[in-house]
């Protein structure tokens, strides 16, 4: 089975509070670890689309990544907007983690599905969108294309960190790419607290779309397939 859970926001120091987004974040790290092993088996895979650790460098992020490595199942991780520790794939892969893979300009085949994705970015109709954001947005579209080109032509599960949704709740170009590439499932995270008002999910033009932000799904991996 394939599960998903975004926005772990792990902090081995215990100094970073997430309760600014609501009381639902109380004791969230212990809840993640307990809930995870209650629903995920050793033969399952968990997709983690971003915001994995609050660490600022790879050495410190390794402490949180090893905790993930010790949880049940295989894990596929992707960068979120707060994963400042994320460096080159070569350096991250050299951490020697046994059950963790990293998604960036590549893809993985799990149970007959190609797992592809990229971080994404804020939508073009956002009030603070700038020329700099346009460069990042365009680059992220290219990275999604790169990931899809590395896939094997099977049905696909797309991981995004940012939702593929404009401020007016229409879908943006990340969704359009999915429509053109045999995508069956599209998951995203990033939205917390009152941000849940922007969530859009369901089945659209054959694509099953799901928000898997940690606080939205009670810090419990949800089954995708």
Secondary structure, DSSP 8 states (H G I E B T S, - for coil): -EEE-B---B-TTS----GGG-GGGTTHHHHHHHHHHHH--TT-EEEEES--B--SSHHHHHHHHHHHHTSSSEEEEE--TT-TT---HHHHHTT--SSEEEESS--EEETTEEEEEE-----TTSTT--HHHHHHHHHHHHHHHHHHHTS-SSEEEEEESS-SB-TTS-B-HHHHHHHTTTEEEEEE----GGGGGG---EEETTEEEEE-BTTTTTT--EE--
